[in-house]
Amino acid sequence: MTIVQGKLINAYTTLILAGRKTIEQVPEMVVLLDNETESTIRKEVDIKVAEKTIKVLT
């Protein structure tokens, strides 16, 4: 994943947690996580939201 893609994922995560966007509004753009594993920005944002929610609740 490039630096720009990582920043984009963090920005969408913040917008979702703030209630300004929904997960459906996040693009399905494909990203490479480690030069082999494919994912999408939407999946990665969903994972980040879950991680942050768990961190707050524990």
SVG drawing of the C-alpha trace seen along z (x, -y; Angstrom):
<svg xmlns="http://www.w3.org/2000/svg" viewBox="-24 -15 29 27">
<polyline fill="none" stroke="black" stroke-width="0.4" points="0.0,0.0 1.3,-3.4 1.6,-6.3 -1.3,-8.1 -3.5,-5.0 -2.8,-4.7 -3.6,-8.4 -6.8,-7.9 -7.9,-5.0 -7.2,-6.9 -9.2,-9.9 -12.2,-7.8 -12.0,-6.0 -12.1,-9.4 -15.1,-10.6 -17.0,-7.4 -16.3,-7.5 -17.5,-11.2 -20.7,-10.2 -20.0,-12.3 -19.8,-9.3 -21.1,-5.8 -19.1,-2.7 -21.1,-2.5 -19.6,-5.9 -16.1,-4.6 -14.7,-3.6 -13.9,0.1 -10.5,-0.8 -8.1,2.1 -4.9,1.8 -2.0,4.1 -1.1,4.7 2.2,6.5 2.9,6.7 0.8,10.0 -2.3,9.6 -5.1,7.6 -7.8,5.8 -10.0,2.7 -10.0,-0.6 -13.5,0.1 -12.4,3.3 -9.4,1.7 -11.5,-1.2 -14.0,1.2 -11.2,3.1 -9.8,-0.2 -13.2,-1.3 -13.6,2.1 -10.1,1.8 -10.7,-1.7 -14.1,-0.7 -12.7,2.2 -9.8,0.1 -12.3,-2.4 -14.5,0.3 -11.7,2.1"/>
</svg>
